[in-house]
Amino acid sequence: GSAALKKMTVANLVANAGGGKIGQVFQKFKTDSFNTTSTSYTEISSFRQALTPSASNSKIMIWLNLGVGMAAAGTYWIKLTRLVGSTHTNIAFNTIDGNEDAAWGSGMRGTNPNYELQSVSLTFLDAPATTAEVTYYVVVRCDSSTLYIGQIGANASRATTSQMTLMEVLA
């Protein structure tokens, strides 16, 4: 009767479900700190994560969480970059800040950098359209002062962690 029809319909829907299934998951967990005074983009050391998609129509979900501090008030810029072969591509960026094309741009404002921390997060669904290895990494720069990743301001005894998680979403 109708109960069997409902069961069959649900079973068919489940059996024929298409995309959105998770293929692979990788995580890079950064427990040490990185700092730079560079006004040019510099890669955060020891913070790359690679994944080889199983199909060219797979998408890669990227979750980034960074602990960011500054030695003094200033502005920092962060970019998420995809590397395939020898091609580096800036991804997940805004188009309104001129030539920065940054995923985030934020200023540290305050009077005591020893206690200041920003938790910066980004979630992005990338479509690299390849079955070659894809590596994701983050580059940063600051306009002045010292930028810290994984450390609260200028106080090295007050540390935090950063993480990048990659998840292959099958088509």
Secondary structure per residue as TSV (DSSP state, phi and psi in degrees):
chain	resnum	aa	ss	phi	psi
A	1	G	-	360.0	-151.0
A	2	S	H	-70.7	-30.4
A	3	A	H	-64.3	-42.8
A	4	A	H	-64.3	-37.0
A	5	L	H	-64.8	-42.2
A	6	K	H	-62.8	-44.6
A	7	K	H	-61.1	-44.5
A	8	M	H	-61.9	-42.6
A	9	T	H	-63.4	-46.2
A	10	V	H	-63.7	-43.9
A	11	A	H	-60.7	-42.2
A	12	N	H	-65.2	-40.6
A	13	L	H	-62.1	-44.5
A	14	V	H	-65.6	-45.5
A	15	A	H	-64.4	-31.3
A	16	N	T	-102.2	12.5
A	17	A	-	-59.7	139.3
A	18	G	-	-96.9	-123.5
A	19	G	S	-66.4	177.4
A	20	G	-	96.1	-4.3
A	21	K	-	-78.5	150.7
A	22	I	E	-89.9	129.2
A	23	G	E	-94.5	-51.2
A	24	Q	E	-145.8	153.0
A	25	V	E	-136.5	131.9
A	26	F	E	-132.4	148.6
A	27	Q	E	-138.3	136.9
A	28	K	E	-109.0	122.1
A	29	F	E	-116.5	114.9
A	30	K	E	-100.3	116.7
A	31	T	-	-105.9	-9.4
A	32	D	S	-100.0	176.6
A	33	S	-	-108.8	161.0
A	34	F	E	-136.3	143.8
A	35	N	E	-144.2	154.8
A	36	T	E	-151.9	150.2
A	37	T	-	-112.4	7.2
A	38	S	-	-68.9	138.3
A	39	T	S	-91.4	-1.3
A	40	S	S	-106.6	152.5
A	41	Y	-	-63.4	132.2
A	42	T	E	-131.1	135.5
A	43	E	E	-71.9	137.5
A	44	I	-	-68.0	121.0
A	45	S	T	-66.5	148.4
A	46	S	T	53.7	40.2
A	47	F	-	-140.8	44.8
A	48	R	-	-105.9	147.5
A	49	Q	E	-138.9	132.5
A	50	A	E	-112.3	155.4
A	51	L	E	-153.0	139.7
A	52	T	-	-109.2	107.5
A	53	P	-	-60.4	143.9
A	54	S	S	-81.3	-14.9
A	55	A	S	-148.3	151.5
A	56	S	T	-71.3	-15.9
A	57	N	T	-98.8	8.9
A	58	S	-	-70.5	152.2
A	59	K	E	-111.8	157.5
A	60	I	E	-118.2	118.3
A	61	M	E	-87.6	126.5
A	62	I	E	-116.3	127.9
A	63	W	E	-117.3	123.2
A	64	L	E	-120.0	135.8
A	65	N	E	-136.0	117.8
A	66	L	E	-119.7	139.3
A	67	G	E	-95.3	116.4
A	68	V	E	-120.2	130.7
A	69	G	E	-131.0	163.0
A	70	M	E	-132.0	149.1
A	71	A	S	-72.7	-24.2
A	72	A	S	-157.2	173.2
A	73	A	S	-57.2	138.6
A	74	G	E	178.0	-175.8
A	75	T	E	-121.0	137.5
A	76	Y	E	-123.8	159.7
A	77	W	E	-132.8	140.8
A	78	I	E	-131.4	135.3
A	79	K	E	-125.9	141.2
A	80	L	E	-97.2	131.6
A	81	T	E	-126.6	140.2
A	82	R	E	-107.8	134.5
A	83	L	E	-120.3	121.6
A	84	V	E	-128.7	118.1
A	85	G	T	63.8	-118.9
A	86	S	T	-111.7	13.5
A	87	T	E	-99.9	117.0
A	88	H	E	-99.1	125.4
A	89	T	E	-126.9	124.9
A	90	N	E	-72.9	127.4
A	91	I	E	-128.6	166.5
A	92	A	S	57.9	45.1
A	93	F	-	-115.0	161.7
A	94	N	-	-91.5	163.7
A	95	T	S	-115.3	13.0
A	96	I	S	-107.6	-2.9
A	97	D	S	-105.6	40.7
A	98	G	T	66.5	-126.5
A	99	N	T	-91.1	4.2
A	100	E	-	-70.6	-45.4
A	101	D	-	46.9	44.9
A	102	A	-	-90.9	149.7
A	103	A	S	-71.9	-36.5
A	104	W	E	-139.3	146.5
A	105	G	E	-142.0	122.9
A	106	S	E	-149.0	151.5
A	107	G	E	-108.6	141.0
A	108	M	E	-89.8	122.6
A	109	R	-	-125.9	131.2
A	110	G	-	162.3	175.0
A	111	T	S	-105.9	-13.6
A	112	N	-	-133.4	90.3
A	113	P	G	-66.5	-12.8
A	114	N	G	-65.7	-16.0
A	115	Y	G	-125.4	10.6
A	116	E	-	-101.6	134.5
A	117	L	-	-146.4	138.0
A	118	Q	E	-113.6	134.1
A	119	S	E	-96.6	113.2
A	120	V	E	-108.6	125.8
A	121	S	E	-126.3	147.7
A	122	L	E	-145.9	135.7
A	123	T	E	-121.6	129.5
A	124	F	E	-144.9	135.6
A	125	L	E	-100.7	107.6
A	126	D	E	-96.6	150.4
A	127	A	-	-126.2	81.9
A	128	P	-	-71.7	-15.4
A	129	A	-	53.5	52.8
A	130	T	-	-156.6	161.2
A	131	T	S	-112.5	9.5
A	132	A	S	-81.5	160.5
A	133	E	-	-59.2	133.9
A	134	V	E	-117.3	127.4
A	135	T	E	-115.9	135.4
A	136	Y	E	-113.4	140.0
A	137	Y	E	-150.6	169.6
A	138	V	E	-123.5	135.2
A	139	V	E	-116.8	148.4
A	140	V	E	-137.2	159.5
A	141	R	E	-153.7	163.0
A	142	C	E	-135.3	153.9
A	143	D	S	-80.9	-26.5
A	144	S	S	-163.2	169.4
A	145	S	S	72.0	-160.1
A	146	T	-	-120.1	131.5
A	147	L	E	-97.9	133.1
A	148	Y	E	-118.3	138.1
A	149	I	E	-114.4	124.5
A	150	G	S	85.9	13.9
A	151	Q	B	-145.0	139.3
A	152	I	-	-82.7	106.2
A	153	G	T	53.2	-141.9
A	154	A	T	-87.9	5.4
A	155	N	-	-103.7	102.4
A	156	A	T	-65.7	-19.2
A	157	S	T	-78.8	-6.9
A	158	R	S	-112.8	89.3
A	159	A	B	-106.4	165.5
A	160	T	-	-143.0	179.4
A	161	T	-	-116.5	165.0
A	162	S	E	-133.8	151.4
A	163	Q	E	-145.4	151.0
A	164	M	E	-130.5	124.3
A	165	T	E	-117.3	131.0
A	166	L	E	-114.0	134.4
A	167	M	E	-134.2	121.8
A	168	E	E	-78.0	124.5
A	169	V	E	-105.3	113.5
A	170	L	-	-74.2	146.2
A	171	A	-	-74.4	360.0
